[in-house]
Amino acid sequence: MYLREFIIKSLEEDVGPGDYSSLSCIDHDKEGKAQLIIKEEGVLAGVELAELIFKEVEPQIFFDKKISDGALVKKGDVAFIIHGKSVNSFKG
């Protein structure tokens, strides 16, 4: 519960009502895809938190976790893939 409140308050501060250029130029039905590619060897952290944040911004987003927190990773690994609306529904 506190984590969700923290995420919402952080997004309200950082995102606010949204990026006006994107909101005016990108069709609200447009979809996109992105992936998090690991840049160097290490131990992965933050994937579960990233999923919570993405879901708060856009509840309908498809989040495909490829590697879990705590896993050893190497350059080029894909931690997760997201797919969904390019313009989110976050209202703050």
N, C-alpha and C positions, 0 to 999 in steps of 0.2 A: 504494500500500500504506500509506504513512504517512498519507495523507489519510483513508483508511477508518478507520484506528486512531484518528485525531484525532476523527472524527465519532462513532465508538462511545463513546469516553471522554467527549466532550462531552454526548452523549445520556444516558449513565449518570449523569453529574453533575446534569444539568438535569431529566431525566424520571424517573430512578430506576425503581422498579417500576411507575410509571404513576400516573394520577390516580384515586384510589380511588372518588371520586364517580362519575366517568364509567364506570369499570370495573363498578360495581355497578348503574348505572342504564341504560346503553345496551346493547342487545342486541348480542352479538358478531357477528351476521350483518348488522347495520344498515350501510347504505352512505350515503355523503355525497358532496357535490361542492363544490368551492371554486375560486375564481379569484383571481389576483393582478392587481389593477387599479392602474395607474400613477396617482399623485396629482399629479405635476407633470412638466414637461419635463426631459429629461436624457439621460444615456447609461446604458443598462441594464447592470447587473452582478449576478452571483450566481445566475443561472438554472441554470447547469450544476451549481453547488454545491447549490442547492435540490433539484434532481432526485436527486442522490446521497444527500442527507439523507432525503428522502421515501422513496426505495427502501430505505434501511437500516432505517427505521422500519417500513415495510410493503412488502415485496418485490412484492406483487401490485397495488400502486397503479398506476392509469393516469395517466401524466404527459404532457400534451399541450402541448409547448412551442410557443408562438405567436410569440415574439420571442426572438432569440438575444442573448447577451451582446455588448456593444459597439454595439448598435443605438441609434439616436436614437429616443426615445419622447416621447409627449405625454400630457397628462392624459386619462384615460379608456381608453387602450390596455390590452389584456389581455395580460400577459406569458406566463402559462401557466394551464392548467386542470388540476385533479387530481380524480380520482374513485376511490373505493374504500371499504374498510371504515372505519367511524368509530372503531372500537376497534382499535388496531394490535397487531401481533404482536411488537413490540420487547421483548426480554427482557434486554437489557444484557449 
